[in-house]
Amino acid sequence: MDDTALLQEYARTGAESAFATLVQRHVGVVYSAARRQVRDPQIAEDVTQAVFIVLARKAGQVARHPGLAGWLLLTTRYAANAHIRTSIRRAQREKEAVMQSQPDDSSTAWTQLEPLLDEAMASLGVTDRAVLAMRYFENKTAAEIGAALKLDEETARKRANRALEKLRKIFSKRGVALTAAAIAGAVSANSVQAAPVGLAKTISVIAASKGAAATASTLILVKQTMKTMLWNNLKTTMIVGTVIILAAGTATLFAQPDEKPVAKIPYKMLEDGRLFEQSINPTNLVFHVLVGSSLKGVRPQDIHLSIQSTNKGNIPIQLGEKGKLLDFPCDDNLRRENPFVVSDQPKGTLRLGYWVYVPRPEGISFRYAVLVNAVDEANKAAVRANEMAEKDFGQSASMFPGTVNAVALVFPKAGAGKANVTIATKEGAKNYVADSHGRITLKINPRFQAENPELICSERPDWIGIGSF
């Protein structure tokens, strides 16, 4: 059975024999790539184990990927980087002196290529990386590559040559001047070494259970790797707003490197936000997904978005006040397709965020339960957001800055330092005065929660935010 069939069988039935075959087939590629990057045999084993645990968890998705070896190399890159970021680089360099002997690297070409190979492979597109992984890491023929990618043999050979030329140019930019033939020969001869005896069996048992028996450090590495994969796949940089008044988060969206230089968003990401918005009880809390631009002078109404669906064509999306989504289609067929929502804005300038607040009371007085209900709704919503993110992207995604336990009443500017709130409790009145920003922050008090006293404001607040305190 080929890799795709084995992945599909494992994803469908959980057959450990299918997964063990995949591990046995690819453990050398993953271990060798890990060892090149972390420079330590034992840590390389941990990275290899983490990569196959990620594979087990994402088997259904990876089955649709064009070439498993290419996916494994990129995931190994993510896992190795996750380890390096949390390790002391000096300790790693000291360990190099006592490493086991490497394969024969007397070749001048391989000596130059080895430190740069995995970074260069990671910078290639998905198909180019898959082709090179199959041709020079797995030593497959053009006919075998063509069969895997549904291409004829000649087309597969040309695709491999073009991908190799791209790799040569990447090395050239890094000061390594070698011919394509020299690169091909060095990579084919040296890129994969035998994994330690017994490693494949150990990984097969642990990874097939999706990490249930893995060590705590390995599971941390798995989590970090999946987090890196998520944000690299979405091409986003997340900036979480921590100001209690705004209780808002933003993310900058980038176009894929091989597409036109405009910002775009995966459909599923916006639909999740929309479904999340609709799941919140508007009586207790208001939540809006917002789309905006980081460019000065660009208003939300100046931004044009459209869903570019293969099956349904282009579907325009309107933005309302503050960049709120209007009439966004939540559709099962679109969700399965998950097309991009493409903008007319330059890449790196589109911002996706959210705005959450408590519905403003009609008058100047209201019960404490209004605040309690808003905080409860926010914490329930955060749980739902995490569940959606785990299901769709494989990791948690905090919608709010920590556990929500406070509210902030924001008064007009004229009320700065003057506006006040009185909580009429059974023990007496509790008075709070706005700060220089016109804000009064109230942490939820369990005693007040049980009593549900009345709050009396000196004037009607402009709005009420939530957050952690």
C-alpha positions as CSV (number, residue, x, y, z in Angstrom):
1,M,0.0,0.0,0.0
2,D,1.2,3.5,-0.7
3,D,1.5,6.3,1.9
4,T,-1.9,7.8,1.1
5,A,-3.7,4.5,1.5
6,L,-2.0,3.7,4.7
7,L,-2.8,7.2,6.1
8,Q,-6.5,6.8,5.1
9,E,-6.7,3.4,6.7
10,Y,-5.2,4.6,9.9
11,A,-7.4,7.7,10.0
12,R,-10.5,5.6,9.3
13,T,-9.9,2.5,11.4
14,G,-7.0,3.4,13.7
15,A,-5.0,0.3,12.4
16,E,-1.7,0.4,14.2
17,S,-0.1,-1.9,11.6
18,A,-0.7,0.7,8.9
19,F,0.9,3.4,11.1
20,A,3.8,1.1,12.0
21,T,4.5,0.7,8.3
22,L,4.5,4.4,7.7
23,V,7.0,4.9,10.6
24,Q,9.3,2.1,9.4
25,R,9.2,3.6,5.9
26,H,10.0,7.2,6.9
27,V,11.7,7.2,10.2
28,G,15.2,7.5,8.6
29,V,14.2,10.6,6.7
30,V,12.7,12.3,9.8
31,Y,15.5,11.3,12.2
32,S,18.2,12.4,9.8
33,A,16.6,15.8,9.3
34,A,16.1,16.2,13.0
35,R,19.7,15.3,13.8
36,R,21.1,17.8,11.2
37,Q,19.2,20.5,13.0
38,V,19.3,19.8,16.7
39,R,22.9,18.3,16.5
40,D,22.2,15.8,19.3
41,P,21.2,12.1,18.7
42,Q,18.9,11.9,21.8
43,I,17.1,15.1,21.1
44,A,16.8,14.1,17.5
45,E,14.9,10.9,18.7
46,D,12.6,13.1,20.8
47,V,11.9,15.4,17.8
48,T,11.3,12.3,15.6
49,Q,8.8,11.0,18.1
50,A,7.0,14.3,18.2
51,V,6.7,14.5,14.4
52,F,5.1,11.1,14.2
53,I,2.7,12.0,17.0
54,V,1.6,15.0,15.0
55,L,1.2,12.8,12.0
56,A,-1.0,10.4,13.9
57,R,-3.2,13.3,15.1
58,K,-3.5,14.8,11.6
59,A,-3.5,11.6,9.5
60,G,-6.8,12.4,7.8
61,Q,-5.6,15.8,6.7
62,V,-2.1,14.7,5.7
63,A,-3.6,11.9,3.5
64,R,-4.6,14.7,1.1
65,H,-1.1,16.2,1.0
66,P,1.0,15.8,-2.2
67,G,3.8,13.6,-0.8
68,L,4.2,12.5,2.8
69,A,8.0,12.8,2.8
70,G,7.8,16.6,2.0
71,W,5.2,17.1,4.8
72,L,7.4,15.2,7.3
73,L,10.5,17.3,6.4
74,L,8.6,20.5,7.0
75,T,7.1,19.3,10.2
76,T,10.5,18.2,11.4
77,R,11.7,21.7,10.7
78,Y,8.9,23.1,12.9
79,A,9.6,20.6,15.7
80,A,13.3,21.2,15.6
81,N,12.8,25.0,15.7
82,A,10.4,24.6,18.6
83,H,13.1,22.7,20.5
84,I,15.9,25.1,19.6
85,R,13.8,28.1,20.7
86,T,13.4,26.6,24.2
87,S,16.9,25.3,24.6
88,I,20.2,26.9,25.5
89,R,22.1,27.2,22.2
90,R,25.5,27.1,24.1
91,A,24.6,23.7,25.5
92,Q,23.8,22.4,22.1
93,R,27.1,23.5,20.7
94,E,28.9,21.8,23.5
95,K,27.1,18.6,22.8
96,E,28.4,18.7,19.2
97,A,31.8,17.7,20.4
98,V,30.6,14.4,21.8
99,M,28.1,13.5,19.1
100,Q,28.2,10.1,17.5
101,S,30.1,10.0,14.2
102,Q,28.1,11.4,11.3
103,P,27.9,9.6,7.9
104,D,30.9,10.1,5.6
105,D,30.8,13.8,4.9
106,S,34.2,14.0,3.2
107,S,32.3,15.4,0.3
108,T,33.0,19.2,0.1
109,A,29.5,19.7,-1.3
110,W,27.7,18.0,1.6
111,T,29.8,19.8,4.1
112,Q,28.5,23.1,2.7
113,L,25.0,21.9,2.2
114,E,24.2,20.1,5.4
115,P,23.8,23.2,7.7
116,L,21.4,24.9,5.2
117,L,19.5,22.0,3.7
118,D,16.5,21.8,6.0
119,E,16.0,25.6,6.0
120,A,16.2,25.6,2.2
121,M,13.7,22.8,1.8
122,A,11.3,24.5,4.2
123,S,11.4,27.7,2.1
124,L,10.2,25.8,-1.1
125,G,6.5,25.5,-2.1
126,V,4.5,22.4,-1.1
127,T,4.8,20.5,-4.4
128,D,8.5,21.4,-5.0
129,R,9.4,20.2,-1.5
130,A,7.3,17.0,-2.1
131,V,9.0,16.3,-5.4
132,L,12.6,16.8,-4.1
133,A,11.9,14.7,-1.0
134,M,10.7,11.8,-3.1
135,R,13.5,12.1,-5.7
136,Y,16.6,12.8,-3.5
137,F,15.6,11.7,0.0
138,E,13.7,8.6,-0.9
139,N,15.5,8.0,-4.2
140,K,12.3,7.4,-6.1
141,T,12.2,7.4,-9.9
142,A,10.4,9.9,-12.1
143,A,7.8,7.3,-12.8
144,E,7.1,6.8,-9.1
145,I,7.0,10.5,-8.5
146,G,4.6,10.9,-11.4
147,A,2.3,8.2,-10.0
148,A,2.2,9.8,-6.6
149,L,1.4,13.2,-8.0
150,K,-0.8,12.0,-10.9
151,L,1.7,13.2,-13.5
152,D,3.2,11.4,-16.5
153,E,6.9,10.5,-16.1
154,E,8.3,13.2,-18.3
155,T,6.3,15.9,-16.5
156,A,7.5,14.6,-13.2
157,R,11.1,14.6,-14.4
158,K,10.8,18.3,-15.5
159,R,9.1,19.2,-12.2
160,A,12.0,17.7,-10.3
161,N,14.6,19.5,-12.4
162,R,12.8,22.9,-11.9
163,A,12.5,22.3,-8.1
164,L,16.2,21.4,-8.0
165,E,17.1,24.6,-9.8
166,K,15.0,26.6,-7.2
167,L,17.0,24.8,-4.5
168,R,20.3,25.7,-6.2
169,K,19.3,29.4,-6.3
170,I,18.4,29.3,-2.6
171,F,21.9,27.9,-1.7
172,S,23.5,30.4,-4.1
173,K,21.9,33.3,-2.2
174,R,23.4,31.8,1.0
175,G,26.9,31.7,-0.5
176,V,27.1,28.1,-1.6
177,A,27.9,28.0,-5.3
178,L,27.3,24.5,-6.5
179,T,25.8,23.0,-9.7
180,A,22.4,21.4,-9.6
181,A,24.1,18.0,-10.3
182,A,26.5,18.4,-7.3
183,I,23.6,19.3,-5.0
184,A,21.5,16.3,-6.3
185,G,24.4,13.9,-5.7
186,A,25.3,15.2,-2.3
187,V,21.7,15.2,-1.0
188,S,21.0,11.7,-2.4
189,A,24.1,10.2,-0.9
190,N,24.1,11.9,2.5
191,S,20.6,13.2,3.5
192,V,19.2,10.0,5.1
193,Q,21.0,7.8,7.6
194,A,19.7,4.8,9.5
195,A,17.7,5.6,12.6
196,P,18.8,4.0,15.9
197,V,17.7,0.4,16.3
198,G,14.4,0.1,18.0
199,L,13.3,3.7,17.4
200,A,10.8,2.9,14.8
201,K,9.1,0.3,17.1
202,T,9.0,2.7,20.0
203,I,7.5,5.5,17.9
204,S,5.0,3.2,16.4
205,V,3.6,2.3,19.8
206,I,3.6,5.8,21.2
207,A,2.5,7.8,18.1
208,A,-0.2,5.4,17.1
209,S,-1.9,6.2,20.4
210,K,-1.5,9.9,19.5
211,G,0.9,10.5,22.3
212,A,-1.0,9.0,25.2
213,A,2.1,7.3,26.5
214,A,4.6,10.0,25.5
215,T,6.7,11.9,28.1
216,A,5.7,15.4,29.2
217,S,8.6,17.0,27.4
218,T,7.6,15.3,24.1
219,L,4.0,16.3,24.5
220,I,5.1,19.9,25.0
221,L,7.2,19.7,21.8
222,V,4.1,18.3,20.0
223,K,2.0,21.2,21.2
224,Q,4.6,23.7,20.1
225,T,5.0,22.1,16.7
226,M,1.3,22.0,16.0
227,K,1.0,25.6,17.1
228,T,3.8,26.6,14.7
229,M,2.1,24.6,11.9
230,L,-1.2,26.3,12.5
231,W,0.1,29.8,12.2
232,N,2.4,29.0,9.3
233,N,-0.4,27.4,7.4
234,L,-2.7,30.4,8.0
235,K,0.2,32.9,7.4
236,T,-0.9,35.0,10.3
237,T,0.8,36.9,13.1
238,M,-1.4,37.1,16.2
239,I,-1.4,40.3,18.3
240,V,-3.5,39.8,21.4
241,G,-5.0,42.9,22.9
242,T,-4.5,42.9,26.7
243,V,-6.1,46.2,27.6
244,I,-9.1,45.4,29.7
245,I,-11.2,48.2,28.2
246,L,-10.9,46.9,24.7
247,A,-10.7,43.2,25.4
248,A,-9.9,42.8,21.7
249,G,-7.5,40.8,19.6
250,T,-6.1,41.3,16.1
251,A,-4.2,39.3,13.6
252,T,-2.3,40.4,10.5
253,L,-3.0,38.3,7.4
254,F,-0.5,37.6,4.7
255,A,-0.8,36.2,1.2
256,Q,0.8,32.9,0.2
257,P,4.2,33.5,-1.3
258,D,3.3,32.0,-4.7
259,E,0.1,34.1,-5.1
260,K,-0.6,37.7,-6.0
261,P,0.6,40.0,-3.2
262,V,-2.8,40.6,-1.6
263,A,-4.0,39.7,1.8
264,K,-6.3,36.7,2.1
265,I,-8.0,34.7,4.9
266,P,-9.1,31.0,4.9
267,Y,-12.9,30.8,4.7
268,K,-13.0,28.5,7.8
269,M,-11.3,31.0,9.9
270,L,-13.9,33.7,9.2
271,E,-16.8,31.2,9.4
272,D,-15.6,30.1,12.8
273,G,-15.6,33.7,14.0
274,R,-19.1,34.2,12.6
275,L,-20.5,31.0,14.1
276,F,-18.8,31.9,17.4
277,E,-20.4,35.3,17.2
278,Q,-23.9,33.8,16.7
279,S,-23.4,31.3,19.6
280,I,-23.2,34.1,22.2
281,N,-26.3,35.3,24.0
282,P,-26.6,38.9,22.9
283,T,-28.7,39.7,26.0
284,N,-25.5,39.1,28.1
285,L,-22.7,39.9,25.8
286,V,-22.0,41.3,22.3
287,F,-19.2,39.9,20.1
288,H,-18.2,41.1,16.7
289,V,-15.6,39.8,14.2
290,L,-13.9,42.8,12.7
291,V,-11.9,43.3,9.5
292,G,-9.7,46.3,9.1
293,S,-6.5,47.7,7.6
294,S,-3.2,48.7,9.3
295,L,-2.8,51.4,6.6
296,K,-3.6,54.9,7.6
297,G,-6.6,56.4,5.9
298,V,-8.1,53.0,4.9
299,R,-11.5,52.6,6.4
300,P,-13.3,49.2,6.7
301,Q,-15.8,50.3,4.0
302,D,-12.9,50.8,1.6
303,I,-11.9,47.1,1.9
304,H,-13.4,44.7,-0.7
305,L,-13.6,41.0,0.2
306,S,-14.8,38.0,-1.9
307,I,-14.9,34.3,-1.3
308,Q,-13.1,32.7,-4.3
309,S,-14.8,29.3,-4.4
310,T,-14.1,26.8,-7.1
311,N,-17.7,25.4,-6.8
312,K,-19.7,28.6,-6.2
313,G,-17.6,31.2,-7.9
314,N,-16.8,34.6,-6.4
315,I,-19.0,35.7,-3.5
316,P,-18.6,39.3,-2.4
317,I,-18.7,40.1,1.4
318,Q,-19.7,43.5,2.8
319,L,-18.2,45.1,5.8
320,G,-20.3,47.2,8.1
321,E,-19.6,49.6,11.0
322,K,-16.1,49.2,12.4
323,G,-15.5,46.4,9.9
324,K,-18.2,44.0,11.1
325,L,-19.0,41.2,8.7
326,L,-22.4,41.6,7.0
327,D,-24.3,38.6,5.5
328,F,-21.3,36.2,5.7
329,P,-22.5,32.9,4.3
330,C,-22.0,30.0,6.7
331,D,-22.3,27.0,4.3
332,D,-21.3,23.4,4.7
333,N,-20.1,23.0,1.1
334,L,-17.9,26.1,1.4
335,R,-16.6,24.8,4.8
336,R,-15.6,21.5,3.2
337,E,-13.9,23.4,0.3
338,N,-12.4,26.0,2.6
339,P,-11.5,28.5,-0.2
340,F,-9.7,31.8,0.5
341,V,-11.4,35.0,1.2
342,V,-9.4,37.4,-0.9
343,S,-9.1,41.2,-0.3
344,D,-8.0,44.1,-2.5
345,Q,-5.5,45.1,0.2
346,P,-1.7,44.6,0.0
347,K,-0.3,41.6,1.9
348,G,0.6,42.3,5.5
349,T,-2.0,45.1,5.9
350,L,-5.3,43.3,6.6
351,R,-6.2,42.9,10.2
352,L,-8.6,40.4,11.6
353,G,-9.8,41.0,15.1
354,Y,-12.8,41.0,17.5
355,W,-14.7,43.3,19.8
356,V,-16.6,42.2,22.8
357,Y,-18.6,44.2,25.3
358,V,-21.6,44.2,27.6
359,P,-24.9,45.6,26.2
360,R,-25.3,49.1,27.5
361,P,-28.1,49.5,30.1
362,E,-30.9,51.8,29.1
363,G,-30.7,54.0,32.2
364,I,-28.2,54.9,34.8
365,S,-29.1,52.0,37.2
366,F,-29.1,48.3,36.7
367,R,-28.6,45.1,38.7
368,Y,-25.2,43.5,39.5
369,A,-26.5,40.4,37.6
370,V,-25.9,42.2,34.3
371,L,-22.2,42.2,35.0
372,V,-22.1,38.7,36.4
373,N,-24.1,37.3,33.4
374,A,-21.7,39.0,30.9
375,V,-18.6,37.5,32.6
376,D,-20.2,34.1,32.7
377,E,-21.1,34.3,29.1
378,A,-17.6,35.4,28.2
379,N,-16.0,32.4,30.0
380,K,-18.4,30.0,28.4
381,A,-17.7,31.6,25.0
382,A,-13.9,31.1,25.6
383,V,-14.5,27.4,26.1
384,R,-16.4,27.2,22.8
385,A,-13.7,29.1,21.0
386,N,-11.1,26.7,22.2
387,E,-13.2,23.7,21.2
388,M,-13.7,25.2,17.7
389,A,-9.9,25.9,17.3
390,E,-9.0,22.4,18.5
391,K,-11.4,20.9,16.0
392,D,-10.4,22.9,13.0
393,F,-6.8,23.9,13.6
394,G,-5.4,21.5,16.3
395,Q,-4.8,23.9,19.1
396,S,-6.4,26.2,21.6
397,A,-7.0,29.8,20.8
398,S,-7.7,32.2,23.6
399,M,-10.4,34.7,22.7
400,F,-9.9,36.7,25.8
401,P,-6.9,37.7,27.9
402,G,-7.0,34.9,30.5
403,T,-10.1,34.0,32.5
404,V,-12.5,36.9,32.4
405,N,-13.3,38.1,36.0
406,A,-13.9,41.9,35.7
407,V,-15.7,44.6,33.9
408,A,-14.8,48.2,33.1
409,L,-17.5,50.9,32.8
410,V,-16.3,53.6,30.5
411,F,-17.8,57.1,30.8
412,P,-17.7,60.1,28.4
413,K,-14.4,62.1,28.5
414,A,-16.1,64.8,30.5
415,G,-16.6,62.2,33.3
416,A,-12.9,61.5,33.7
417,G,-12.2,61.7,37.4
418,K,-15.8,62.7,38.2
419,A,-18.2,60.0,37.1
420,N,-19.0,57.5,39.9
421,V,-20.8,54.3,40.5
422,T,-22.6,53.3,43.8
423,I,-23.3,49.7,44.6
424,A,-26.1,49.6,47.1
425,T,-25.3,46.5,49.2
426,K,-27.0,45.3,52.4
427,E,-23.9,46.3,54.3
428,G,-24.0,49.8,52.9
429,A,-23.1,51.8,49.8
430,K,-19.9,51.1,48.0
431,N,-18.6,54.1,45.9
432,Y,-16.2,54.0,43.0
433,V,-14.9,57.0,41.1
434,A,-13.7,57.0,37.4
435,D,-10.0,57.4,36.8
436,S,-8.4,60.0,34.5
437,H,-9.5,57.9,31.5
438,G,-13.2,57.9,32.6
439,R,-13.0,54.2,33.5
440,I,-14.2,52.3,36.6
441,T,-12.9,48.7,36.8
442,L,-14.9,46.3,38.9
443,K,-13.7,42.8,39.8
444,I,-16.6,40.4,40.2
445,N,-17.3,40.0,43.9
446,P,-18.9,36.6,44.9
447,R,-20.7,38.3,47.8
448,F,-22.3,40.9,45.5
449,Q,-23.0,38.1,43.0
450,A,-25.2,36.3,45.6
451,E,-26.9,39.5,46.8
452,N,-27.4,41.0,43.3
453,P,-27.5,44.7,44.5
454,E,-28.4,47.7,42.4
455,L,-25.7,49.7,40.7
456,I,-26.4,53.5,40.3
457,C,-24.2,55.5,37.9
458,S,-23.9,59.3,38.0
459,E,-24.4,59.2,34.3
460,R,-25.0,56.6,31.6
461,P,-21.7,54.8,30.6
462,D,-20.7,55.0,27.0
463,W,-20.0,51.2,27.1
464,I,-18.9,48.4,29.3
465,G,-15.9,46.2,28.5
466,I,-14.7,42.9,30.0
467,G,-11.4,41.3,30.8
468,S,-9.1,39.9,33.4
469,F,-7.9,41.7,36.5
